[in-house]
Amino acid sequence: MTKYANSYLDELGVAWYAIDPNLSAIASRLKIRLRRQSRWISAGLAVGLPVCAAGILLGVTSIGVGGFSAQWNFITRGIAWVAMSAIIAYALASLLDVRSESNASELSAMIDLAIDRAQKTLSLIAAGFYACVIAAVFGLAGAALRTHADRPPRLSPIIALAILALIALVLFLYRRQVWVKLERYRALRQAVTQ
């Protein structure tokens, strides 16, 4: 198969490449998309960072209550809340530097901003995967500790694991979409620079 320098190879093995791209149409569409993404990022930060702060506070409180009353399942729950909230807060905070699209006025700067946003989104999705793993491991440990203390949990851990698996599946599917967009932006950047 012939490999083009500015091609994007999709998951079906088809090589896509730009032939004489209409730069004004690309710039106007990309500007609208970046403006919409800026609104979503701002909303995500406005909701996500306070929720993560509340999760850290809840986790610290749970660790304190568990340590004071010697209930180890509260300590594992608190550690999980703190770890998940900190990981997601760190990933959300990385979106702060790509929140505004006002700095990108040229097409190449807009494409670079779109690439940076896609990469930061992939990092946020990876943080979501890590949070699911932490929730599963510490949730099972907490359930085992409660069962060992002759107080089995009311909700079966299998239901919680099924919900976490569903969340991980949604994250996986969204990751594929973001990755495809990232590769298209990279191919577009290569076509524009040539």
Secondary structure, DSSP 8 states (H G I E B T S, - for coil): ----TTEEE-TTS-EEE-SS--HHHHHHHHHHHHHHHHHHHHHHHHHHHHHHHHHHHHHHHHHHHHHHHT-HHHHHHHHHHHHHHHHHHHHHHTTGGGS--TT--SHHHHHHHHHHHHHHHHHHHHHHHHHHHHHHHHHHHHHHHHHHTT---SS-HHHHHHHHHHHHHHHHHHHHHHHHHHHHHHHHHHHHH-
